[in-house]
Amino acid sequence: MTFVTPPLERETEITGHVAAKLFVSSETTDADLFLTLRVLDPAYRDVTFMGALDPRTPIGNGWLRASHRKLDPALSTPWRPYHTHDEKQPLTPGEVYDLDIEIWPTCIVVPPGYRIALSVMGRDFEHSGPPLTIPHAFYNFSGVGPFFHNHPQDRPAEIFDTRNTLHFGPDRQAYLLLPIIPPK
């Protein structure tokens, strides 16, 4: 699912830590959430950047395995949830859980007419263009470099190839926390 803003009316700077809160249920005892913060041009094409591991990287990525949702209250902030990863907390199928998900910090000025988007997926992001093949590279570049989360031992199909549901409502206020720098 992708949430998209209307076209921006003015130049908008996003600089700093990004976080999201989602309310999620799963058909199984776990769920993987892949969040991608994107910029879309006026024709809805992905604007990508030269990343450390991929030459067509979106402006931010965040991941969370729901069974690792436990936060450290002493280290967590609203803009940077800190997960302890010290115990596995399986989900009860059908029960709704609130998840705090860190998205890597970013710094960009988005032009007027462009849109900001957040994609929430159960698999790795792939940008809207064709994969880029570079001679002698051992993988195709599609937005996340070589770090695909698709190993069957880590992501068994019977747990992770199932339906997850996002929940919204007055008592489930999901959000994306963006560090917008005010114009001068």
KOLMIRO-816064 format. One record per residue: x, y, z of N, C-alpha, C, CB in turn; residue in one letter. Coordinates in steps of 0.02 Angstrom, whole numbers, plus 50000, padded with zeros to 5 digits. Glycine has a CB too. Layout:
# KOLMIRO-816064
XYZXYZXYZXYZA;...
# end
This chain:
# KOLMIRO-816064
500434994250000500005000050000500455006150000499525000050061M;500275011049959500665017249956500215023149971501005018049887T;500435027250018500095033450037500475039150005500055034350116F;500105043649970500425048849931500115055649949500345047449855V;500545060649957500305067449970500045070449905500865071850000T;499645075749911499495079749851500155082949827498945085249866P;500155085749767500765089249745500955094649795500665092349673P;501595095049811501825100149859501745107049829502565098949879L;501495111749869501375118449845502015122649844500855121949888E;502505120749886503135124549888503705119649901503115130049943R;504305122049890504905118149904504875115949977505545122349889E;505025109549990504955106850057505595102950075504345102150063T;505915105150130506515101750153506345096650207507035106850180E;506585090550198506515085150247507215083350269506125078850218I;507385084650332508055083350357508025080450427508495089750356T;508265074350435508295071350501508005064350503507945075650551G;507855062150565507575055550576506845055250557507665053550650H;506635049450532505955048250510505705042050546505915047350431V;505075042150566504785036250600504055035650580504855036850677A;503795029550589503085028250575502795024050631503005024650506A;502155025050643501775020650687501225017650646501485024650750K;501185010950648500675007350612500325002550659500975003450552L;499705000950643499314995950680499194990150632498634999050708F;499444984350651499484978750603499224972350636500214977750579V;498874968350596498714961550616498964956950561497944960650628S;499064950650580499314945650533498904939350538500064944150548S;498904935450484498564928950485498994923750521498424926550413E;499634925450535500094920650566500414923750628500634918550516T;500944920550652501264922650714501804927950704501574916750748T;501884930450642502384935650630502204939350566503094932550624D;502554944950556502464948950495503094953150486501824953550500A;503294953950424503844958450407503544964650374504364955050360D;503754970450398503524976750370504124980250338503194981250424L;504044982250276504564985750238504264992550220504794981750174F;504544997850248504295004550234504795008250190504175008450300L;504545011450139504975015250093504705022250087505015011750024T;505125027150105504955034150096505195036150027505285038650153L;504745038849987504885040149917504715047349899504485035449873R;505035049649846504845055949813504615053949743505435061149811V;504035056549723503765055249656503745061749617503055052049660L;503955061549554503925067549512503205068749491504395066849450D;503065074149456502365075549436502035070049395502335081949397P;502435065749362502155060149323502135053749364502565059049259A;502225054349430502215048649477502805043749467501565044749469Y;503355046049438503945041849433504375042749495504355043549369R;504695037249517505145037649575505735042149560505375030749595D;505895046549607506515050249605506995046349649506425057849630V;507555044149620508025040049658508705043549660508095033049626T;509135040949703509775044049716510325038849718509755047949782F;510935041049710511515036649716511595034849790512165039949687M;511465028549805511555026149874512225022749882510985021449893G;512375020849943513015017549957513045010749922513105016750032A;512475007349914512475000549887512044999749825512254995849939L;511715005049804511275004549747511235011449714510555002049767D;511335011849648511335018349615510635021349605511665017849549P;510115017749625509435020449620509065018949685509045017449558R;509215022949735508965021949803508415027049819509535022449854T;507875025049852507375029949875507655034149932506715026349896P;507265038949956507545043450008507565040350077507135049750011I;507215034850089507265031650154506945024850155506945036050207G;507235020250194506965013550204506935012050279507395008250167N;506445008150297506395005550366506114998650365505965010250410G;506324994550412506094987550415505944985850486506624982750386W;505454981450496505324978650562504984971950555504894983550605L;505264967050589504924960650598504494961550660505434954550606R;503844960450653503364961950707503524958450772502664960150685A;503804952450769503974948950831504574952150867504134941650815S;504884957150837505434960850868505224967950883506054960750822H;504594968950898504314975650909504474978650977503574975350902R;504744974851023504884977251091505354983251089505184971551135K;505154988651122505544994851124505924995451190505095000951113L;506504998651187506865000651247506625007651265507655000351236D;506235008351320505965014951336506495020151354505475014351394P;507065017951378507595022751396507955025551334508105019351442A;507975021751281508335023951221507885026451165508755018351195L;507255024651166506785026551112506585033851118506175022051113S;506485036851061506195043551056505625043151005506735049051036T;505185048051002504655047750952504925047350880504205053850958P;505505050450867505785050550801506285044950788506115057150789W;506455041150841506915035650831506765029950880507645037950841R;506285025550862506145019850905506745015250908505515016050879P;506905012950968507485008550978507225001750999507975011451031Y;507304996850956507064990050969507614985951003506834986550904H;507444982351055507944978651094508194972451059507654976751161T;507784969151020507954962850986508224957651035508474964150930H;507974957951097508214953251148507724947551163508364956851212D;507144947851131506674942251138506184942451079506284942751206E;505954936551062505454936051008504764936151041505564929550966K;504334940651016503644941251041503174939350984503504948551067Q;502994932850978502554930750924501884934350926502434923250926P;501574935050868500914938050862500384932750873500824941550794L;499804934850897499214930650897498844932250832498764931850961T;498744927350789498414928750725497754932550734498284922150687P;497664937850696497064941950698497074947550750496484937550711G;497524947350798497564952650849497954958550820497904950050914E;497744964650839498064970750813498624972950860497534976450804V;499204974550831499784976750869500004983550843500364971650864Y;500224987850889500504994250866501254993350859500325000050915D;501514995650801502214994850784502525001750771502294990250723L;503085002950803503475008950792504065007050748503725012250859D;504125010450691504615008350641505075014350624504265005650577I;505715013250633506205018350614506315017950538506875017250652E;506355023750508506555024450438507205028450439505985027950393I;507685026250402508335029450405508285036950395508805026450353W;508725040850429508725048050421508855049950348509255051350466P;508615055850330508695058050261508795065650260508085056050219T;508975068150203509035075350193508915076750120509745078050216C;508375080250106508185081650037507745087950035507805075650005I;507795091549980507335097049966506905094749907507715103849950V;506255094149919505795091749868505495097849832505225087249900V;505525097949766505275103749728504505104149730505505103349656P;504235110049718503515110649712503255106249655503315118049699P;502655103649663502355099349612502525092049621502575101649545G;503035090549660503215083549674502805081149733503985082849688Y;502825074649745502435071649799502895067449844501865067249770R;502695066849907503035062449954502585056349962503175066150024I;502885050549963502495044449968502805039750020502455040849900A;502385035850052502615030650098502305024050074502415032150172L;502735019350055502505012650035502605007950094502885010049972S;502085004150110502104999150163501994992450129501555000550219V;502504988050134502474981750098502684976050144502924982050035M;502574970050120502784964050155503394960950122502234959050157G;503744964850080504344962550045504764968650029504164958649980R;505364967350003505824972849987505544977349933506484970049964D;505714983749938505534988749888505894987449823505694995849915F;505554988749768505854988849702505604995149667505704982349660E;506064999449645505845005649613505455004249550506445010149598H;505115009249525504645008349470504965007049402504195014249465S;505615008349396505955007149332506225000049328506515012149322G;506494998149271506774991449264507404990849307506934989849191P;507584984649327508214983849364508804986149322508304976449385P;509304988749355509914991049322510434985549329510164997849353L;510704983449273511224978249273511894981549258511064972649222T;512374980349302513044983049293513514977149282513264987449355I;513914977249229514374971649216514804970149277514814973049156P;514894963849292515314961249346515004962249415515984964549344H;514414965149421514074965549485513724958749496513554971549488A;513664956749558513374950149571512624950649585513714946949630F;512314956349574511594957049581511344962649537511404958349655Y;510694962749523510374968249487510164973549537509774965849444N;510214979749518510054985249562509314987049554510504991449548F;508934986449608508214987849604507974992449661507814981449606S;508444994949702508244999649754508524998149822507514999949759G;508714991849836508964990149903509654986849899508474985449938V;510004987449843510664984449837510624976949842511124987249890G;511124973749873511134966449877510734963649935511844964049882P;510424967949974510124965750037509384964050030510214971050088F;509244958849993508554956549987508394952150047508444952749921F;507794952850071507544948750127507104943250098507154953150180H;507424938250069507024933150035507284926050045507004934649961N;507704925050094507964918350106507424914050138508604918550151H;507274908250111506724904150138506814901850210506624898150094P;507424901450234507524899650305507334905450351508254897550318Q;507474911450330507314917350370506594919550361507774923150352D;506304918350302505624920450287505224914650260505624926350237R;505064909650302504684903950277504004906150251504584898650333P;503824903450193503214905450158502594904650202503134901550094A;502564899350242501964898150282501844903550335502014891350316E;502354907550350502284913050398502264919850363502854912950450I;502694920750313502784927450286502454928650218503504928950280F;502214923550184501854924450121501104924050133502064919250068D;500874927750183500164927750202499914934850205500064924150270T;499294935750225498994942350226499114945850294498234941750213R;499334952050288499374956650345498894962350332500114959350356N;498614965150385498114970450378498334976550417497424967950402T;498284982450386498384988750420497714991050448498694994150373L;497714993650510497104995850542497155003350557496974991750608H;496605006850545496565014050556495905015650591496625017950490F;495885021050629495275023250660495425027950717494875017250685G;494905030350751494995035150805495455032550861494325037050834P;495425026050874495855023250926496495020150898495475018050966D;496605020950834497205018250800497455023550752497055011550763R;497795028550780498045034150741498745032650713498055040550784Q;498765029650655499405028450622499685035050596499315023350563A;500345035350591500645041550566501335040350537500685046750623Y;501565045350499502245045950475502515052450505502295045850396L;503055051950543503365057850574503935060150529503615056250647L;503835065850497504335068650450504655074950480504015070250382L;505315075550477505645081650502505655087050447506365080050526P;505115090950445505065096250395505415102550423504305097750378I;505885105150384506255111250403505855117150376506995111150375I;505665121850420505265127650397505655131750345505065132050456P;505295134450296505635138750246505895145050279505155140550188P;506415147850250506725153950277506305160050262507435154950250K;
# end
